[in-house]
Structure formats: C-alpha cells, structure tokens
Amino acid sequence: MKENKLSGSVPRVKGENRNREPSARSRSLGLSGIRQIFERAQSLPDVIRLEFGEPDFDTPENIKQAAVKAIERGYTKYSSSSGIPELRRAISEKLERENKIYYDPKSEIVVTTGATAAIYNALLATLDPGDEVLIPDPGWATYVHAVKLSGAIPVPYRLRKETGFSFEREEVQRTITGKTRAILINSPSNPTGSVFSKDNIQSIAEFAEENDLFVISDEVYEKFVYGNGDGTANFSPAHTGQDAHMSIASLPRMKERTVTINSFSKTYAMTGWRIGYAAAEKGIGEAISRINAAANSCISTICQYAALEALTGPQESVTNMISEFKRRRDLLVRLLNEIDGFECFLPRGAFYAFPDVRATGMNSQELAMFILNEAHVALIPGSAFGSEGEGHLRLAYANSYSKIEQAAERIKKAMHSKLS
Ligand SMILES: Cc1ncc(COP(=O)(O)O)c(C=O)c1O
C-alpha cells in the first residue's frame, strides 16, 4: 500500500469500494414516509394537493419588479457575506418595530438561503459535535436532519395534544442531560398550527436560563396568526392577548442566548427565492456570518433587492393573504370535524390543520395512503413529524377555498364507506 503523497493518508484497499459510497452523515438522514406520498400522488389523476407547506399565492408584483430592476442596474455581483447593508438595516428596523428586539445591522444580522440555512448555520455556530439539542415532537422534519448534519444529537421534547401542543416545562426538563446545549422552538408551529402563549414563551425563557441553553427560535410563521383575521393581531404592542406572536429574544436577558430565525418564504410567498435570515447577539452573529461565508459566499444579490422591497414596500398583499388563510382555516376545520373518525382542534396559526384521527383505527401512514388512493387527496401522515405526531394527519390549507371544500367532501365519502 502506497502512502498518498498529498494528504499523507493511506488510500483505501482495492475492492473495498468505500471511496464510492455516500458518507455515513448523508446516510443518517434516511427517507421519510412523505416521499412515498409524493411519489404516489404523481402517479394518480386529479389529486388535490394539501401536502405542500408553501403559500399557493404568487410573489407580489412589486417584489418581482424589484428583482428585475436589480438585474437591469447590474446588481449581479457578490455581496457582503452577511447581506447587502440596506437589507440588513431594513431587517433590523423590522425586528425593532415588530418584534421589539434591537439587532445591530452591522454585526448581528445575517441574510441566509432561507430559514433552512439560517437554522443550520445557527446550529453550527452554537454547537460542537456530540452536543444535544432539544427539538419539538411533533415538529418540522428538517430539524432532525439539520441537527444530525451539524454533528449534534437531536433529542425530541413532547408537545402533547392534551395541552394544545404547548410547552410543558416539567416534561421537557426530563430530557436535559449534561450535554444539552440548545432548544429549538417553533411558534406558530408546523405541523400543529398551535401558537405558544405569552406565558409559554416566558416559561421557555426561564427554562433556557435555568439550564443555560441557547434558544433557536424559528419564527417563519409569525404573520400567520389569526386573531382578528385581518392580520392586525400578530403584533399587539404590549405583547398581550392570546393571539399575539411573541419573539422570545424580546424578553429580558434572552437576546444574548437566542438566535431569531425568520424568512421571506411564507410571509411574502417567496419560497423559491430562497431568502431568510438569522439574528443574534454580536459573538454568535459573527460566527453565523463566518459560517455563511464559508458555505455560501453570500445570498443571491438579486433576491436580496427583492427582499428589501418586500420589507419596505406596501404590505397589503400580506394582509390579504392572511385573511384568506383564516377563511380557509375556518372552512377546513369545520369540514374535518364532520368526517367520521376525525377530531380537529382550531389551530391558531401557520396554515396547517392537524386532526386527531386515532378513532379511525388506522395508523397515520396507512390512513394517508388510503385517503390518497381512495379520495385522491394528498396530505402528510403525522408520524412524519415525530412519534408524537402519530395518530394525526397534516393538511396544508394552501389551496383554494373550493379545492379545500372538494377535498374534505372526498375524504368524508371515503371514510364513511370505510367505517360504516
Ligand atoms: C417551521 C419551518 N421552518 C422553516 C421552513 C423553511 O423556510 P425557508 O423556505 O425559509 O427555508 C419551513 C418550511 O416549510 C417550516 O415549516
């Protein structure tokens, strides 16, 4: 066996094939039950799609035009790795005005490839291999993957249906070990649609302080809170009321241990533009920026100009989209509760209904496949979001009012013939 001159390492023995195998890290990610649903849905005719987690609205025209203008003006080069200064300033002003947290645009805000990369960068900036991260169960499936990719260990904490999927401090305290370094929170939540109350957020803050944890707060659905249905209840000035979104970093002493994650994807119907951001106190903020530079150089400059227009331009499209989502939520939840074996609580945020379907006697994967095959409606089994998601289905009401009506009618028929 010869020594490899460049690296000094010993090459793999001929015939071992290890050089052509994907890494153990990539293999640890596995495939989910969602893939099966996607693949089957492609092969069936006339499927109503309620499985996608993205607004069905088009990106507002003023935002598209800002991108066109950016190209015409030649803003087509690399930007600073944290993002163009104008956008970071606009994000800082937004966070101060709406979320009641001041972040210095020079050192505490990093523009990223969507919230997905913001979360991954935040994990890399705060954790070392082998550290444990508490993640919500049920929770967005990507959290498990992001934590694994970062070399840390995901440890699920239960959010129980019986408490409206809220944070239960004693329950979560049991998951703490000497290696726990961070807790990931997501309110409004994917997949449950629940919104943590002010008391809940306060309790998470106390829990994080007491156990000396970082908090990674994924707030991508912050605007999707249906207090008054007109989008005005999202940010009650005093952070009061059941239906106000509250950023945990706005609480005393929390900014220094929190990474606030947000995105343009959901609020401005910009999922394909891939732009979001992380905001954190200087030390962590600069670490996130270094990681972003190493992994991405910077985010598309064109998309950054579009995002600048999203934040500083008219906001009617957001308000209109939120009221339409509320109308659809009310419809879908009412219709789901008329289906045999389904029980659906009223989700106060995001754009997902998460009915309890245990009374059907089927597990969530079987039921999702049954509904897809018999009713031609695509939705996601709750088990895809963690073991606590079992017994539920996730339906995204990111489809038109009439398609939602049709979908519920089809599911009702299929369930009625199955259970009667
Ligand atoms: C809870 C949650 N966080 C983050 C994201 C991803 O957002 P982005 O498109 O900004 O990467 C999603 C997308 O479904 C989500 O549901």
The ligand as a MOL file (V3000), in Angstrom:
LIG
                    3D

  0  0  0     0  0            999 V3000
M  V30 BEGIN CTAB
M  V30 COUNTS 16 16 0 0 0
M  V30 BEGIN ATOM
M  V30 1 C -41.1760 25.5800 10.5630 0
M  V30 2 C -40.4570 25.8710 9.2930 0
M  V30 3 N -39.2740 26.4950 9.3450 0
M  V30 4 C -38.5920 26.7720 8.2200 0
M  V30 5 C -39.0830 26.4210 6.9830 0
M  V30 6 C -38.2620 26.6950 5.7520 0
M  V30 7 O -38.2770 28.0250 5.3800 0
M  V30 8 P -37.3700 28.5540 4.1880 0
M  V30 9 O -38.1450 28.3800 2.9200 0
M  V30 10 O -37.1690 29.9910 4.5260 0
M  V30 11 O -36.0980 27.8010 4.1750 0
M  V30 12 C -40.3000 25.7550 6.8760 0
M  V30 13 C -40.8230 25.3410 5.5540 0
M  V30 14 O -41.7390 24.5850 5.4270 0
M  V30 15 C -41.0070 25.4880 8.0620 0
M  V30 16 O -42.1900 24.8640 8.0310 0
M  V30 END ATOM
M  V30 BEGIN BOND
M  V30 1 1 1 2
M  V30 2 1 2 3
M  V30 3 2 2 15
M  V30 4 2 3 4
M  V30 5 1 4 5
M  V30 6 1 5 6
M  V30 7 2 5 12
M  V30 8 1 6 7
M  V30 9 1 7 8
M  V30 10 2 8 9
M  V30 11 1 8 10
M  V30 12 1 8 11
M  V30 13 1 12 13
M  V30 14 1 12 15
M  V30 15 2 13 14
M  V30 16 1 15 16
M  V30 END BOND
M  V30 END CTAB
M  END
